[in-house]
Amino acid sequence: MSDAHQSEHQSFIRTPKQLIVAVAGFFLVIVIGIILLVTFVTNTHLSGAGSTQNAEAVAARIQPVAAEGFTLKDANAPKVLQNGQAVYTSTCAACHGTGAAGAPKVGDAGAWAARIKQGYDTLLQHAIQGIRAMPAKGGNPDLDDVEVARAMVYMANQSGAKFKEPEAPAAPAAATAANAAPAAAPTEAAAAGPAAAPAAAAAAAPAAPAAEATASASGAGKTLYSAACVACHGAGIAGAPKFGDKAAWAPRIAQGANVLYEHAIKGFQGKNGMMPPKGGSSAPDADVKSAVDYMVAAAK
């Protein structure tokens, strides 16, 4: 009985020759498995990005970016004013769609009732200049006043008001009047006689460069404000006086323009906050002064 039990547990490899055959058979199975795996992989058709070189695929890869739905705009083209709903969707909905920062939600008649009672002009002033947590023009200085008015009317009318949406300003009429003025001037000078014409020209000559310089400085100030200053002065962040807030600007204006220029260019540390030099920009001193003048003018 014990001999039979012992024979059942004996290995089938009993000699060195059998061991060699078993090891060789094991490696042979491994090699055959690897060959079959490589054959399977290489016979399967695989295609990666850019591996297709037909004409249609190449044309799709090199097509202009604009063909994917981007719209190229001409920076010199006349600005097309947006309607109220478009301005609300792009700028105002972030707060007035959710009630964030205490903004009255569009459609909430109860929240808008007291504001509507203040009247169209007051609401428009708050929308353009900003009030409390709301920055001027909703934080989008590129908006035209008419676009802001349209957005305000759209939100108010959705919440119980019956304001009339403002029309675009009559630019062509103004341009016609401006063009007509120079034409009238030579006629008047000619009627006054040859002696009056040179005198009128001499009197008008110094005024033109001065007006152009003033307009250029104002434009540079507004541009710098929109690019750098609005981040703090648009919403009153870090103790900065909000754009158009006369009460906040009054004591600062009283210090004089030179003091304001120095604080703006060199930076300023006050009791309620601080301002980095040039508002964190690298603009020339002249542009910084123009930005100060632009903000001061809006607060007078």
C-alpha positions as CSV (number, residue, x, y, z in Angstrom):
1,M,0.0,0.0,0.0
2,S,2.8,2.4,0.9
3,D,4.7,1.5,-2.3
4,A,1.6,2.4,-4.5
5,H,1.1,5.7,-2.6
6,Q,4.8,6.6,-3.1
7,S,4.7,5.9,-6.8
8,E,1.8,8.3,-7.3
9,H,3.9,11.2,-6.1
10,Q,6.9,10.5,-8.2
11,S,7.8,13.2,-10.8
12,F,7.5,12.4,-14.5
13,I,11.1,13.8,-15.0
14,R,13.3,11.1,-13.8
15,T,16.5,11.6,-15.9
16,P,18.6,14.5,-17.0
17,K,17.5,13.9,-20.6
18,Q,13.9,14.4,-19.6
19,L,14.7,17.6,-17.8
20,I,16.5,19.0,-20.9
21,V,13.5,18.1,-23.1
22,A,11.1,19.7,-20.6
23,V,13.1,23.0,-20.5
24,A,13.5,23.1,-24.2
25,G,9.7,22.5,-24.7
26,F,8.9,25.4,-22.3
27,F,11.1,27.9,-24.2
28,L,9.6,26.6,-27.5
29,V,6.1,27.4,-26.3
30,I,7.2,30.9,-25.2
31,V,8.8,31.6,-28.6
32,I,5.8,30.4,-30.5
33,G,3.5,32.6,-28.3
34,I,5.7,35.7,-29.0
35,I,5.7,35.0,-32.8
36,L,1.9,34.6,-32.8
37,L,1.4,37.9,-30.8
38,V,3.7,39.8,-33.2
39,T,1.9,38.4,-36.2
40,F,-1.4,39.5,-34.8
41,V,-0.3,43.0,-34.1
42,T,1.5,43.6,-37.4
43,N,-1.4,42.2,-39.5
44,T,-4.0,44.5,-37.8
45,H,-4.5,47.9,-39.7
46,L,-3.6,50.8,-37.3
47,S,-3.8,54.5,-38.2
48,G,-2.6,57.3,-36.1
49,A,-3.0,61.1,-36.3
50,G,-1.4,62.4,-39.5
51,S,-0.9,58.9,-40.9
52,T,-3.5,59.4,-43.6
53,Q,-2.0,61.3,-46.5
54,N,-4.9,61.6,-49.0
55,A,-5.8,65.0,-50.4
56,E,-8.9,65.4,-48.3
57,A,-7.1,64.7,-45.0
58,V,-4.2,67.1,-45.9
59,A,-6.6,69.9,-46.8
60,A,-8.5,69.5,-43.6
61,R,-5.3,69.8,-41.6
62,I,-4.0,72.9,-43.3
63,Q,-7.3,74.8,-43.6
64,P,-7.3,78.4,-42.2
65,V,-8.3,78.8,-38.5
66,A,-11.1,81.1,-39.6
67,A,-12.8,78.2,-41.4
68,E,-13.4,76.6,-38.0
69,G,-16.0,79.3,-37.0
70,F,-13.8,82.2,-36.0
71,T,-14.9,85.6,-37.2
72,L,-12.2,88.1,-38.2
73,K,-13.2,91.7,-37.5
74,D,-11.8,94.9,-39.0
75,A,-10.5,97.1,-36.2
76,N,-11.1,100.2,-38.4
77,A,-14.7,99.3,-39.2
78,P,-17.4,101.4,-37.6
79,K,-18.6,100.0,-34.3
80,V,-22.0,98.2,-34.4
81,L,-23.9,98.9,-31.3
82,Q,-25.3,95.8,-29.6
83,N,-28.9,95.5,-28.4
84,G,-29.8,95.2,-24.8
85,Q,-30.2,91.5,-24.6
86,A,-26.8,90.9,-26.2
87,V,-25.1,93.2,-23.7
88,Y,-26.9,91.6,-20.8
89,T,-25.9,88.1,-22.0
90,S,-22.2,89.0,-22.4
91,T,-21.7,91.3,-19.5
92,C,-24.5,91.7,-17.0
93,A,-25.8,88.1,-16.7
94,A,-22.9,87.0,-14.5
95,C,-24.4,89.0,-11.6
96,H,-27.9,90.0,-12.6
97,G,-28.7,86.4,-13.8
98,T,-27.7,84.9,-10.4
99,G,-28.1,87.7,-7.9
100,A,-24.4,87.7,-7.1
101,A,-22.9,90.6,-5.1
102,G,-26.4,91.8,-4.2
103,A,-27.3,92.5,-7.8
104,P,-31.1,92.4,-8.4
105,K,-32.0,89.3,-10.5
106,V,-33.6,89.9,-13.9
107,G,-37.3,89.1,-13.6
108,D,-37.5,89.7,-9.8
109,A,-40.1,92.4,-9.7
110,G,-39.8,92.8,-6.0
111,A,-36.0,93.4,-6.1
112,W,-36.3,95.9,-9.0
113,A,-39.4,97.8,-7.8
114,A,-37.5,100.3,-5.6
115,R,-34.9,100.8,-8.2
116,I,-37.4,101.4,-11.0
117,K,-39.0,104.1,-8.9
118,Q,-35.8,106.0,-8.9
119,G,-36.4,106.7,-12.6
120,Y,-34.6,106.0,-15.9
121,D,-31.9,108.7,-15.5
122,T,-30.8,107.5,-12.0
123,L,-30.6,103.9,-13.1
124,L,-28.6,104.8,-16.2
125,Q,-26.2,106.9,-14.1
126,H,-25.6,104.0,-11.8
127,A,-25.1,101.6,-14.7
128,I,-22.6,103.8,-16.4
129,Q,-20.6,105.1,-13.4
130,G,-21.1,102.1,-11.1
131,I,-22.6,101.8,-7.7
132,R,-21.6,99.9,-4.6
133,A,-20.3,96.4,-5.7
134,M,-21.1,97.1,-9.4
135,P,-18.3,98.5,-11.4
136,A,-18.7,101.1,-14.1
137,K,-20.5,99.7,-17.2
138,G,-20.5,96.3,-15.5
139,G,-16.8,96.1,-15.7
140,N,-16.7,96.4,-19.5
141,P,-15.3,99.8,-20.4
142,D,-15.5,99.0,-24.1
143,L,-19.3,99.4,-24.0
144,D,-20.8,102.5,-25.4
145,D,-23.1,104.5,-23.2
146,V,-26.0,103.6,-25.5
147,E,-25.2,99.9,-25.2
148,V,-25.2,100.2,-21.4
149,A,-28.6,102.1,-21.5
150,R,-30.1,99.4,-23.7
151,A,-28.9,96.6,-21.3
152,M,-30.3,98.6,-18.3
153,V,-33.7,99.0,-20.1
154,Y,-33.8,95.4,-21.1
155,M,-33.3,94.2,-17.5
156,A,-35.7,96.7,-16.0
157,N,-38.4,96.0,-18.5
158,Q,-38.0,92.3,-17.8
159,S,-38.6,93.1,-14.2
160,G,-41.7,95.3,-14.4
161,A,-40.6,98.6,-16.0
162,K,-41.8,100.1,-19.2
163,F,-38.8,102.1,-20.3
164,K,-38.2,102.9,-24.0
165,E,-35.0,101.5,-25.5
166,P,-32.7,104.4,-26.5
167,E,-31.8,104.8,-30.1
168,A,-28.3,105.2,-31.5
169,P,-27.0,108.8,-31.5
170,A,-27.5,110.6,-34.8
171,A,-23.8,110.4,-35.9
172,P,-24.4,111.3,-39.6
173,A,-26.3,114.5,-38.7
174,A,-23.6,115.6,-36.4
175,A,-20.9,114.8,-39.0
176,T,-22.9,116.8,-41.5
177,A,-23.0,119.8,-39.2
178,A,-19.3,119.5,-38.5
179,N,-18.5,119.4,-42.2
180,A,-20.8,122.3,-42.9
181,A,-19.0,124.6,-40.3
182,P,-15.7,124.7,-42.1
183,A,-17.5,125.5,-45.4
184,A,-19.3,128.4,-43.8
185,A,-16.1,129.9,-42.3
186,P,-14.4,130.8,-45.6
187,T,-17.6,132.5,-46.8
188,E,-17.8,134.7,-43.7
189,A,-14.1,135.5,-44.0
190,A,-14.5,136.4,-47.6
191,A,-17.5,138.7,-46.8
192,A,-15.3,140.4,-44.2
193,G,-12.8,141.3,-46.8
194,P,-9.1,140.5,-47.6
195,A,-7.8,142.1,-44.4
196,A,-10.0,140.1,-42.1
197,A,-9.1,136.7,-43.6
198,P,-5.4,136.6,-42.5
199,A,-6.4,137.8,-39.0
200,A,-9.0,135.1,-38.6
201,A,-6.6,132.4,-39.9
202,A,-3.8,133.6,-37.5
203,A,-6.3,133.5,-34.6
204,A,-7.5,130.1,-35.4
205,A,-4.0,128.5,-36.0
206,P,-2.8,128.2,-32.4
207,A,-6.1,126.7,-31.3
208,A,-6.1,123.7,-33.6
209,P,-2.8,122.1,-32.3
210,A,-3.9,122.7,-28.7
211,A,-7.2,121.0,-29.3
212,E,-5.5,118.1,-31.0
213,A,-3.1,117.7,-28.1
214,T,-5.9,117.8,-25.5
215,A,-7.9,115.2,-27.4
216,S,-4.8,113.0,-27.7
217,A,-4.0,113.2,-24.0
218,S,-7.6,112.4,-23.1
219,G,-7.6,109.4,-25.4
220,A,-4.3,108.1,-23.9
221,G,-5.7,108.5,-20.4
222,K,-8.9,106.6,-21.2
223,T,-6.9,103.8,-22.9
224,L,-4.6,103.4,-19.9
225,Y,-7.6,103.5,-17.5
226,S,-9.3,100.7,-19.5
227,A,-6.2,98.6,-19.6
228,A,-4.8,99.0,-16.0
229,C,-6.7,101.3,-13.7
230,V,-10.2,99.9,-14.1
231,A,-9.2,96.7,-12.3
232,C,-9.2,98.6,-9.0
233,H,-10.9,102.0,-9.7
234,G,-13.8,100.3,-11.5
235,A,-15.0,98.4,-8.5
236,G,-13.3,100.3,-5.6
237,I,-10.9,97.4,-4.8
238,A,-8.0,97.8,-2.3
239,G,-9.4,101.2,-1.2
240,A,-9.2,102.8,-4.6
241,P,-11.8,105.6,-5.2
242,K,-14.3,104.3,-7.7
243,F,-14.5,105.9,-11.1
244,G,-17.1,108.7,-11.0
245,D,-17.6,108.6,-7.2
246,K,-17.4,112.3,-6.4
247,A,-17.5,111.9,-2.7
248,A,-14.5,109.5,-2.7
249,W,-12.5,111.7,-5.1
250,A,-13.2,115.1,-3.6
251,P,-10.5,115.0,-0.8
252,R,-8.0,113.6,-3.2
253,I,-8.7,116.3,-5.9
254,A,-8.3,118.9,-3.1
255,Q,-4.7,117.8,-2.7
256,G,-3.9,119.1,-6.2
257,A,-2.9,117.6,-9.5
258,N,0.8,117.4,-8.7
259,V,0.2,115.2,-5.6
260,L,-2.2,112.9,-7.5
261,Y,0.4,112.6,-10.3
262,E,3.2,111.7,-7.8
263,H,1.0,109.1,-6.1
264,A,0.0,107.6,-9.4
265,I,3.5,107.4,-10.8
266,K,5.4,106.4,-7.7
267,G,2.7,104.5,-5.9
268,F,1.0,105.2,-2.7
269,Q,0.3,103.5,0.7
270,G,-2.8,104.9,2.4
271,K,-4.9,104.0,5.5
272,N,-7.4,102.0,3.6
273,G,-5.3,100.4,0.8
274,M,-2.4,100.8,-1.5
275,M,-1.6,101.5,-5.1
276,P,1.4,100.1,-7.0
277,P,3.5,102.5,-9.1
278,K,1.7,103.3,-12.4
279,G,-1.1,101.0,-11.4
280,G,1.2,98.0,-12.1
281,S,1.7,99.1,-15.7
282,S,4.8,100.2,-17.6
283,A,3.1,103.2,-19.2
284,P,5.0,106.5,-19.8
285,D,4.6,109.2,-17.1
286,A,2.6,111.3,-19.5
287,D,0.0,108.6,-20.1
288,V,-0.3,108.0,-16.3
289,K,-1.0,111.7,-15.8
290,S,-3.6,111.6,-18.6
291,A,-5.3,108.7,-16.9
292,V,-5.4,110.7,-13.6
293,D,-6.9,113.6,-15.5
294,Y,-9.4,111.3,-17.1
295,M,-10.6,109.9,-13.7
296,V,-10.6,113.3,-12.0
297,A,-12.7,114.8,-14.8
298,A,-15.3,112.0,-14.4
299,A,-15.5,112.8,-10.6
300,K,-16.1,116.6,-10.9
